[in-house]
Amino acid sequence: MRPPLSRAPLIALLALLAVASAAAEEKSTPTPANLTAVPDFEEVLTRLVINRSRTGEHYGKDQGREVVEVTIATVLDTLQHLLAAPVTLNETFLRVPELVYPHFWELASAARVLGGAEDPPPDGPPGGQDVVTQLENISAKVAKLYKHLCWPVLRRVIIAAIVQRRFSQGPFPPEARPVIARLSVQLYELHKAAAARKGIIDFFHISKAGGTTFCQLAKLNGCRTQSFAARRNCLIREFDDVPRWVNYTLHVGMAPDGLRTPWFANYGTKTRKELSCRMRKRYMLRRRYNIYANEYTLYGGSEYPRATHVCAGSLNVLQMRHPQTRLRSHLMWVWALYDHHFKEQAGAFFPTHNSTHWNALMPAVTDNYYLRSMLGESVYYSPPNHLNETHLHAGRLATLQFDVLMLLEEPGMNDVLYEMAMGWGLGFRAVHARTSTQLHEVGRQGLPDPLDWQALLKANELDLELYRFGSLVALLDSIVFQIAKESGLGTGYASVQDAGADEDDTSQAQAEVVGTRAVNPGDDEQWALPGNGTGPARVCGYVATFDHDRVLPPWVIV
């Protein structure tokens, strides 16, 4: 096996990339009239990746802060992790659905050869096969894959190999580009078919990362669950996937006599009840629900993180938000919750609001919350400052197992993913659940002072690295789905700000919160479409494909 590729030779290719991207920019973006034409991989790659790296553009902005810088170096680092993923996944987790199939390993090996991470087989032609033959062989192998999985790991390994090959050896020959387009369409069709057969969305809701908006968007798209109320957020009561935020012992120790313990003071009180993926799915199917949220940890990691897993029988969706912004929002929200629940007695719980007190009050929330959530309960409850590079490595691999990965800060990219990865006809673009001005004013009072805040951010650098990785994985995903869309396979899409409003009527061209107030702690947030939601009835995307079958097909994956 070859050692990791050196980046030094690739720097010399930047001039070549600039020339190629300039040439690609001269081509017109496909219009609705010619979407059936073969999309140009070079043009899509230039638009989504190379132009960003040439201009130093940052991927996503949040409150004016640049989020992720897209450079050749950052992309290459992500590609190296992806090309190594097949082997490292097998070493890190016990239950990765794709790894049990021989076709996965055949394709992963072929992709690694294409990307230069593995030597060609010794029985092949001298010097290896030409790139078109390699791509044709990968396409032929993809055609043999079973259609009950979305193959998210394999999809990302393949696109990583293609991009790695492009960066290391320059633009593909013209005859290779239609093969790449066909391969992207194949991967999309596999994803779509599997999503339909799964029939259920399992939304992994990282607290304060846009989960409330996602749940309300599911409602507008015709999905069904136990409750869409804001305090329920698509959670299923019987699954016990509620978040564990505030340290119960510390809260009770500070509480004045006679006060009830609120729902959010539940960290350390109990572990989640054990429910298998099969039990979860049977519960959902019997009630005809097709979406639920999990706002706690991934499943199965109560004793050790190696047992952590997603449920292969569901369409697994993860939305990420910049961890620093997420943490700030979380502290403000919990401070406002205390103010809402305890009024003038709230001060008893905050003798100070420095980082030390916040760490004690919310141990997991303030210490790499992403990693703790994604590696199971054993890691979630591990001691402060316990997480290290090994956990970051495992967190990257856990991220790869989600069928759909979105970024709160990238509404344009999410448009493509809502339509092509979810099959939804309605998305929010830049419209997110709004909190009231009063809540912001109250919440800001609980933030640590600037120097203390910087120390808190430094303690969460592993989460920041995980977010950078996830952002670029989502970017690579968007290449596949964008090519499929430009191949004429779009499902039909409108943003909430377009639905039910005239194009020139910007005053009404967005979703709105129903009620006299915006979101406050304790409110039930309800979204409505302008024009009272007039328009065609909507269903819950791909997972609702077999929604009207009286008898569930025997091959539905449970």
N, C-alpha and C positions, 0 to 999 in steps of 0.2 A: 504494500500500500504506500502511495506517495505521501510525503510530508505535506503539511498545509502549504498552499501556494504563497510564494513571496509577493508582497505588494509592490516591490520596487519596479519590476518590469511594467507593471500596470500604470504607473505614473506616466511613463513615456507614451502611453496610449491616450492620454487626455486630449492631446491635440487631434488625434484621429477621431475621438468621440465628438469633439467640438465640430469638426468638419462634417461628420456623419449626421449630427443632430441638426446642423444648419441646413443640410440638404433635405432632411426629413421635414423640417419646418416649412419648406416650400410647397409641400404637398397639402392639399386641402383636407380638412377633417371630413370624414364621411357624413353625408347629409341623409335625412330620412329617405330620400329618393333612391340612394344607392347603397343602403345598408347591406344588401345581399352580396355586395362585392367582397372579395377576400380582404380582411383588414391587414394592414401592414404592421407587423410586430415592431419593426424599427421605429415607425412613427409613434406607436403607443408607448414604447419604452422611452423614447425621447421626451414625449410629453409628460410622462408620469415620473421619470427618474432622472434622465441625463440632464434635462434642462435645469432641474432643481440643483444638481450637483455643480453644473457649470456656473450658475449664478449665485451659488451659496445660499439658495432659498431654504427656508426652514419649513419643516413639515408640520403644519398645525400651529395655530396661535391661540393663546388663551389669555384674556385680559391684557392684551398687548405684549405678552411675553412670548418669545420664540420658544417653541417646544422641542422639536427634534430637527437637527441639522442633517440634511441629506447630502452627504459627500460620498465620493467613490470609496473612501476608507470605511465609513460607517456601513455602507451597503455590503462591501466585501466582508466585513466582520460578521454581519448577519448571514451572508451566504455560507461562510465557513461553518457556522453553527448548524445551519440547515443541512448541509451536505454530510455532516457527521451525525445527524439526528437518528438515522435508522439504528446504528449500533448503540449509541448512548441511551436511546429510549429503552432498548432491551435490557440495558444494565441498570436503569434507574427505576422503572415502574413494572409492576407485575401484570397489569391489565391494560394493554394498549391493543384495541381490537384489530388494527391493521396488521400487526406483527405476526399473527398466527397463520397468515396466508403466504404460501410460497411465491405467488405472483408479486407480492409486495417486495420481497427480497430481490427477485429478478429485476424488477423495475428500478429499485433503489440502486442496485449495482450498475445498471445501464446508465442511469442518470449521473451517478458519481463519475463514471468513465467520461461521459460527455462534458462534465464540469471540470475534469482534470484532477479530481480528488482520488481517483483510483486508476491503476494501470489497466490497459485493455487486456482481455483474456488472451492467454498464450496461444490458443489454437486459432486466433483470428488472423487476418491479413497483416503483413509487416507494416508497422507504423499505425495500426488501427484502422477502423473504417472511416470513410469520409463522413462529414457532419450530416449530410442529407440521409445517408443510410442509417446512421445512428438514430436520427429523429424518426425515420420511418419505422425502425424496429421498436422504438419506445411506443410509438402510436399503435403498432400492432399488438403489443403487450397490454396497453391500456384497454384496448377493445375486448380483452379477455377477462377483465376484472368483474367481480360480482357487483351487482347493483343495489345491495342492501346497505352499503357503507358510502359515505361521502368522500372517503379517502383524503382527509385534510392534510395529514402528514405527507403522504405521497405526492399530492398536488403541489405542496410547497417545496418538496425536494426536487421535483421535476422543473418547476419554474426557476428555482434557485440555480439549478445546473445550466439551464438555458441562458440566464442572465450572466452567470459566471463565465460561460463559454463566450458570450458576446463581449464581455469586458476584457477577457484575457487574449482573445484572438481577433477582435474587431467585428464589424458587421457581418451578418450571415450572407451567404450568396443568395441571389434572388430566388433560386429554386427551393431554398430551405424555408423561406418565409411562409408560403402556403401550408407547409407541413406543420409549422409552429401554430398557425391559426387553427388548423384542423385539430391539433393536439389540445389546444386551449378549449375548443368547443367540446371535445370528448370529455375533458375533465369537468366542464360545466354540466354536461348532460348527465354524467355520473352523479354529481352533486344533486342535481334537480330530482333525478329518479329516486335516489336514496332518501331525500327529504320527504318526498311524497309517501314512501313506504314507511317511514318512521312515524309520521302522523302527529308528532308532538314536538313543541319547542321547549327546551330546557334552558332558560335564561339564567346565566350565572351573574347575579347582580352584586357587583362590588359597590358597597354603600357610598353614596354621594358621587357616583360616576354616571349619572343620567338614567338610572334605572326606573325612576318614576315616569319620566318622559317615555321611555321605551314601553313600559306597561300600558300607558294611555294610548300610545301609537298602535299597540297590538289591538286594543279595543276598537279604535277607529278602523282598523283593517279587518274587522269581523272575527277576531279570535275569541275564544271562550275560556273562562277560567272560573275559579270559585268566587273571586271578587276583584274588581278593578278599583276599589276604593284606595285612596292614597295611603292610608295607614296599613293596607294589606299588600299593595304593590305586587299583585299576581301571586302572592305566596299561597300555598295550600296549608291550611291549619294543621292537618294531620301529619304533614311531612316534617314539621318542627325545624324548618330551615330559616327561622328568624335570626337576625343578627345578634351577636353577643358583644356589646360595646362597653358598658360601664361596669367596673369592678364591684360586684355585689357586696363583698365584705367591707371594702372601704366606704362605699355609699352608706351602708347600714351603720357603720361606726361613726359617721359624721352626722347622720340624720337626727334632727330634734325628735323628741318623743311624740308619738301619735301620728306621724306621717306615713302614708302608704308608700310602699316601694313601687316605683314606676316600672313599666315594661322593659325599658332600656337598661335598667340596672340588673343585668343577668349574666355578666361575664363570670365564669367560674362556678355557676350554680349547678349545672348539669351538662352532660354530653347529649348529643342528639340521639334520638331513638333510632335504632338500626332498621332501616328499610332498604331492601334490595332494589335494584333497578327494575326487576320484574314486578315487584309489588307496586312501585310507583307508577309504572306504565299501565298495569291492570286497573289501578284506581282511576287514572285519567281516562282510559278508554271506556270504562263502564259509565262514566258520567258525561262522555262526549266533550270533555275539556281538551283543548289542544295547545295550551301554553301554561307553564308555571315558572315561578322564579325561585331561585335558591340564593339567599342573601347571607349565607354563613360560610361554610367551607366546601370544597369538593368532597366527594363521597369516599368512604372506605379508609381514611387515614387516621382513624382514632388511636391506633397503637403505634404505627410507624408509617412514614410518608411513602414508602415504596408501594403500599397498598392503595394509595390514592388513585382515583379514576373518575372518568366521566361515564355517563350511561350511553352505550353504543346504540340503543334503540330510540334515542331522541336526537333531534337536531340541536346540537349544543352551540350556544351563542354567548359570546363574551364581548362586552363593551368596556373600553378602557378610557381613562381620563388622566391627564397629567397628575402624577402623585402629589406634587406640592400643592396644586390647586385643590385636589380632592381632599387633602389633609386639612387645609385651611377651611374649606367648606364644612368638613365634618366637625371641627372644633366649634365653629360658629353655630352649627345646628344644635349640637348637644348643649352648649351654653344657653341657647334660646329655649331648648326643651326644659331645662331646669327653671328658667325664668317663667315659662308658661305654666309648669306644673306646681311650682312652689312659691311663686310671687315673691313677697318680701322675705321669705325664709330661704330663698335660693342661695343667699350669701353664706349660709352655714356649710355648704358643700364646696365653697371656694375660698378658703382662707387666703389663698393666693392663686394666681392663674399663670404661673410660670411653667416652663416645660417639665420640670420635675413633678409638679402636681398633676399635670395632664398625663404624663407617663404612668403615674400610679393609678389615676382614675380610669384610663383607657389603655391598658398595656398593649393590646394587639393593634389598635387603631393607630397609635403613635409610633409603632416600630415595624416598618415594612409590612403594611397591611395587605398589600397585594400578595406577597409571597406567603404570608401566614394563611391567607384565605385559600390559596391555590394548592397548598401542600397538606391539607387535612388538619384534623383537630389536634393531633399530637404536636404539630409545628405551631398551630395557632396558639396553644397554651404553653409553648416553650418559654424559658426565662428571657428577660430583656437582654438585648445585645448578644443573643445566642446565634442569630442567623449569619451565614457567611457565604463565600463564593460557591460552595457546594449546593446550598439552597437556591442560589440564583440560577445555577446550571439546571437544577431540577425544575425551577419555575419556568424557565424558557421552554423546556420540553413539555411541561404541562400546557403551556399556551398553545403549542402546536396541535394539540388534540381537539381544540374547538373547531367545529365545522365552519363557523362564521366569526370573524374578529373585526370589530369596528372601533373607531376612535371618536370620542365625543367632540373633539376639536376639529374634525374634518367632515363637515356636512356634505361637501361635494363628493367625496369618496363614498360616504354613507348612502348617497342617492343611488349609486351603482349597486351597492351591496344590498340595500333594501329591495331593489327591483330584481337583481340577478341571483343573489344568494338566498334571499328569503321568499321571493315571489310576491312581495307586497306591492300593492298599487299605490300606496300612500306613504309619504315620509315627511320628516320635519325640516330637512335642510338645517337652517340656522336657528330654528325655533326650539327652544328648550323650556322646560317647566320653570316658571319664574317664582322667585320668592319675594316677599313684600319688602319695601324699603325699611319698614319698621324692624323686620327680622334682621336685616343686614346691620342696622344701627345697633340693635341689641347684641347681635353675635360678635361684632367687632370688639366689643368691650372685653370679651373673654380671651382674646388672642395674646400670646406672650409678647413681651417687648421685642423690638427688632433684633437685638443681639441674641437673645434667647431663642427667638424664632429660627435664626440661622443655624444654631446648634441642633435644633429639632430637625431641620431639613437635612443636615449632615448625617444624622442617624438613620435617615431613610434613603440613602444613596443606592442601596440594592434595588429598592422599588423603582428608582429612576432608571437604572440600567435595564430592568425588566420592561419598563414602559418603552424605552428606546428600541429594544428588540421587537416588542409587539407592534410598534408603530411601523417598522419597516417590513415586518411580515404581512401586516394589513396592506401595505403599499404593493407588495409582490402579488398578494391575492387579487388586488384590484386590476392588475394587468390581465390575468386570466378572465375575469368577469367582464372587463371592458372589451376585450377582443370578442367574447361571446356576444356581447350586446351589439357591437358594430358588425357582427356577422348576420344581424337581422333576427336575433333570438330574444330580443327584449320582450318583457311581459306586459308593458304598458304601465306608465308611472306618472304620478303627479305629486308635487309636494303639497303639504297642508296649506301653505301660503298661496298656492295656485287654485286649490279645489274650492269651488263655490264662489269664486270672486273674479271680477273682470280683471284683465291683464293690467289695466291702467289704474285700478282701484287699490292703491297700496295701503290705504287706511284699513281695509278689511282683509288684506291678503296675508293672513296668518291665522294660526290656531289661537284660540283664546281660552283663558281660564274662566269657567262659569262661576258666578258668585260676586258678591260685593267686595271681597278681598282677594288678594293673591294668596300664595301658599304661606300659611303660618303653621307652627306646630299644633297638631290636633285637627287641622282642617281636612276635609275630604275634597281632594282636588279632582275636578271633572273637566275634561277637555271637550270642546265641541267644534265642529267645522263651521266656518262662515256660511251663511245661506242655509242654516239649519241642516247642513249635511246633505243637501239635495244632490242627486247623482246616482250612478249605478250602485247596486248593493255590492259590498266587498266581502271577500272571504279571507281566510288566514294564510294566504299564499300557498306554497307547495304542500305544506303539511295537511291542507284541507282537500287535497286532490281526491281522496276516497271518502270524503266527509259524509256523503249521502248514501253510502252503501248500507243497506239494512243489516246485512251480516258482515262482520269484519272479515276481510280476506284471510285465509289460513296462513298466508306467508307474512303477515304483519309481524315485524320484529318486536318481540316483547323482551 
